[in-house]
């Protein structure tokens, strides 16, 4: 029973790290990345479709993304969806291709993005601590129901805390790596 609680906590903490990494891939670092436009939805025959299902998305060079719609009629809706998104880049249309040029980040914008990265890291740590709290509560409930001894409960709490510390360090490493990437010129 205790192993199930610890394994569940470890799995959920790992998912928190994955979610943080996924959220941080959307941040613009001055270099072009296809992940920047992954979350954009485009209206397509009455329903919202992910951009990569209505167009080919590729890197033209280190600072630009090339979007080629599968249908010529989709150029305008894709442009509109990009303008409405939060990526902060204006699309340039040349015929049937749309190009997103990534301007270099200003120092002020880099610091602002670094603060955002720190905030996202703090949210991930809060999620991990909530998972720790839930796991420790489950262990306390088992003790209360007399299914485990006090020593087992204390040992489980220690192991859950070590697991939490390990994942918090991993969050710090992910945040530090992203901040270093942002601050690199």
LOZA-836647 format. One record per residue (C-alpha): x, y, z; residue in one letter; residue number from 1. Coordinates in Angstrom, 3 decimals. Last residue first. Layout:
ATOM,X,Y,Z,a,NUM
...
// end
This chain:
ATOM,22.705,36.637,-26.640,x,185
ATOM,22.281,34.084,-23.869,x,184
ATOM,19.829,35.402,-21.255,x,183
ATOM,16.939,33.285,-22.489,x,182
ATOM,18.951,30.056,-22.707,x,181
ATOM,20.358,30.668,-19.219,x,180
ATOM,16.807,31.230,-17.940,x,179
ATOM,15.671,27.997,-19.604,x,178
ATOM,18.531,25.994,-18.055,x,177
ATOM,17.914,27.550,-14.623,x,176
ATOM,14.193,26.718,-14.793,x,175
ATOM,14.865,23.086,-15.755,x,174
ATOM,17.510,22.734,-13.005,x,173
ATOM,15.230,24.287,-10.369,x,172
ATOM,12.410,21.937,-11.392,x,171
ATOM,14.826,18.988,-11.048,x,170
ATOM,15.814,20.184,-7.579,x,169
ATOM,12.106,20.303,-6.656,x,168
ATOM,11.778,16.750,-8.007,x,167
ATOM,14.567,15.422,-5.771,x,166
ATOM,13.264,17.285,-2.706,x,165
ATOM,9.786,15.815,-3.236,x,164
ATOM,11.173,12.284,-3.493,x,163
ATOM,13.158,12.839,-0.296,x,162
ATOM,9.961,14.122,1.389,x,161
ATOM,8.032,11.060,0.178,x,160
ATOM,10.754,8.810,1.606,x,159
ATOM,10.654,10.598,4.960,x,158
ATOM,6.841,10.451,5.111,x,157
ATOM,6.949,6.726,4.261,x,156
ATOM,9.427,6.107,7.098,x,155
ATOM,7.174,8.017,9.523,x,154
ATOM,4.143,6.023,8.398,x,153
ATOM,5.993,2.720,8.673,x,152
ATOM,7.198,3.651,12.157,x,151
ATOM,3.664,4.628,13.184,x,150
ATOM,2.439,1.180,12.119,x,149
ATOM,0.324,0.416,9.041,x,148
ATOM,-3.286,-0.708,8.443,x,147
ATOM,-4.443,0.832,11.743,x,146
ATOM,-7.192,2.859,9.985,x,145
ATOM,-5.519,6.009,11.361,x,144
ATOM,-2.154,4.773,10.104,x,143
ATOM,-3.626,4.210,6.624,x,142
ATOM,-5.182,7.698,6.767,x,141
ATOM,-1.795,9.157,7.752,x,140
ATOM,-0.200,7.487,4.694,x,139
ATOM,-2.933,8.954,2.463,x,138
ATOM,-2.298,12.375,4.018,x,137
ATOM,1.429,12.050,3.278,x,136
ATOM,0.636,11.305,-0.375,x,135
ATOM,-1.761,14.253,-0.637,x,134
ATOM,0.741,16.664,0.953,x,133
ATOM,3.530,15.460,-1.342,x,132
ATOM,1.275,15.980,-4.384,x,131
ATOM,0.546,19.496,-3.143,x,130
ATOM,4.284,20.083,-2.772,x,129
ATOM,4.819,18.987,-6.380,x,128
ATOM,2.089,21.349,-7.611,x,127
ATOM,3.633,24.208,-5.626,x,126
ATOM,7.028,23.411,-7.146,x,125
ATOM,5.493,23.522,-10.645,x,124
ATOM,3.936,26.920,-9.873,x,123
ATOM,7.331,28.170,-8.664,x,122
ATOM,8.919,27.031,-11.931,x,121
ATOM,6.238,28.889,-13.908,x,120
ATOM,7.013,32.035,-11.897,x,119
ATOM,10.735,31.644,-12.492,x,118
ATOM,10.101,31.275,-16.234,x,117
ATOM,7.936,34.416,-16.169,x,116
ATOM,10.701,36.315,-14.393,x,115
ATOM,13.150,35.138,-17.078,x,114
ATOM,10.681,36.316,-19.739,x,113
ATOM,10.641,39.820,-18.226,x,112
ATOM,14.434,39.818,-18.000,x,111
ATOM,14.702,38.838,-21.666,x,110
ATOM,12.122,41.493,-22.614,x,109
ATOM,14.205,44.197,-20.924,x,108
ATOM,17.390,42.998,-22.601,x,107
ATOM,15.688,43.162,-25.995,x,106
ATOM,14.931,39.949,-27.824,x,105
ATOM,16.123,39.450,-31.391,x,104
ATOM,13.266,39.490,-33.887,x,103
ATOM,11.801,36.107,-34.795,x,102
ATOM,10.567,36.214,-38.394,x,101
ATOM,7.352,34.268,-38.997,x,100
ATOM,6.923,33.391,-42.680,x,99
ATOM,3.629,32.490,-44.321,x,98
ATOM,3.646,30.725,-47.680,x,97
ATOM,0.871,30.786,-50.273,x,96
ATOM,1.849,34.039,-51.944,x,95
ATOM,4.364,35.736,-49.681,x,94
ATOM,2.747,36.405,-46.329,x,93
ATOM,4.656,37.918,-43.419,x,92
ATOM,3.285,36.983,-39.976,x,91
ATOM,3.641,39.408,-37.050,x,90
ATOM,5.183,37.906,-33.922,x,89
ATOM,3.993,38.395,-30.341,x,88
ATOM,3.408,34.740,-29.512,x,87
ATOM,0.094,35.369,-27.746,x,86
ATOM,-2.222,34.243,-30.524,x,85
ATOM,-4.698,36.529,-32.313,x,84
ATOM,-2.163,37.496,-35.005,x,83
ATOM,-1.284,33.829,-35.533,x,82
ATOM,-4.973,32.895,-35.846,x,81
ATOM,-5.563,35.705,-38.379,x,80
ATOM,-2.612,34.625,-40.501,x,79
ATOM,-3.857,31.024,-40.419,x,78
ATOM,-7.361,32.141,-41.415,x,77
ATOM,-5.924,34.202,-44.325,x,76
ATOM,-3.646,31.472,-45.723,x,75
ATOM,-6.267,28.678,-45.458,x,74
ATOM,-7.788,29.260,-48.902,x,73
ATOM,-4.556,28.126,-50.572,x,72
ATOM,-4.970,24.627,-49.093,x,71
ATOM,-2.157,22.588,-47.477,x,70
ATOM,-0.922,25.762,-45.816,x,69
ATOM,2.849,26.424,-45.874,x,68
ATOM,4.225,27.833,-42.621,x,67
ATOM,7.898,28.822,-42.556,x,66
ATOM,9.467,29.685,-39.191,x,65
ATOM,12.284,32.215,-38.974,x,64
ATOM,15.360,33.014,-36.886,x,63
ATOM,17.620,29.983,-37.236,x,62
ATOM,16.515,29.290,-40.825,x,61
ATOM,13.359,28.256,-42.693,x,60
ATOM,12.197,26.127,-39.783,x,59
ATOM,9.146,24.065,-40.671,x,58
ATOM,5.362,23.993,-40.289,x,57
ATOM,3.281,22.318,-43.025,x,56
ATOM,-0.303,23.455,-42.796,x,55
ATOM,-3.811,22.377,-41.777,x,54
ATOM,-2.900,19.700,-39.239,x,53
ATOM,0.194,21.540,-37.889,x,52
ATOM,-1.987,24.553,-37.037,x,51
ATOM,-4.183,22.563,-34.650,x,50
ATOM,-7.817,22.486,-35.812,x,49
ATOM,-10.732,24.596,-34.617,x,48
ATOM,-14.030,23.492,-36.141,x,47
ATOM,-16.406,24.981,-38.698,x,46
ATOM,-14.613,24.104,-41.918,x,45
ATOM,-11.156,24.944,-40.509,x,44
ATOM,-10.759,27.608,-37.831,x,43
ATOM,-7.064,27.573,-36.825,x,42
ATOM,-5.731,26.603,-33.383,x,41
ATOM,-2.279,27.730,-32.226,x,40
ATOM,-0.740,25.534,-29.495,x,39
ATOM,2.094,24.189,-31.619,x,38
ATOM,3.192,27.652,-32.834,x,37
ATOM,6.201,28.202,-30.543,x,36
ATOM,6.989,24.485,-30.560,x,35
ATOM,8.268,24.995,-34.135,x,34
ATOM,11.200,26.900,-32.702,x,33
ATOM,12.883,30.025,-34.039,x,32
ATOM,15.610,31.523,-31.896,x,31
ATOM,15.010,34.731,-29.980,x,30
ATOM,13.976,32.793,-26.882,x,29
ATOM,10.221,32.684,-27.405,x,28
ATOM,8.484,30.796,-24.666,x,27
ATOM,6.352,27.913,-25.902,x,26
ATOM,8.977,25.328,-24.915,x,25
ATOM,8.566,26.498,-21.300,x,24
ATOM,5.016,25.180,-21.045,x,23
ATOM,6.086,21.721,-22.231,x,22
ATOM,8.989,21.617,-19.761,x,21
ATOM,6.649,22.601,-16.925,x,20
ATOM,4.096,19.962,-17.958,x,19
ATOM,6.833,17.315,-18.035,x,18
ATOM,7.998,18.322,-14.542,x,17
ATOM,4.420,18.106,-13.226,x,16
ATOM,4.045,14.709,-14.913,x,15
ATOM,7.108,13.481,-13.026,x,14
ATOM,5.526,14.648,-9.768,x,13
ATOM,2.385,12.652,-10.625,x,12
ATOM,4.397,9.515,-11.323,x,11
ATOM,6.446,9.877,-8.140,x,10
ATOM,3.328,10.450,-6.032,x,9
ATOM,1.643,7.376,-7.532,x,8
ATOM,4.766,5.293,-6.916,x,7
ATOM,4.961,6.508,-3.307,x,6
ATOM,1.273,5.747,-2.620,x,5
ATOM,1.522,2.343,-4.302,x,4
ATOM,4.646,1.543,-2.276,x,3
ATOM,2.764,2.445,0.894,x,2
ATOM,0.000,0.000,0.000,x,1
// end
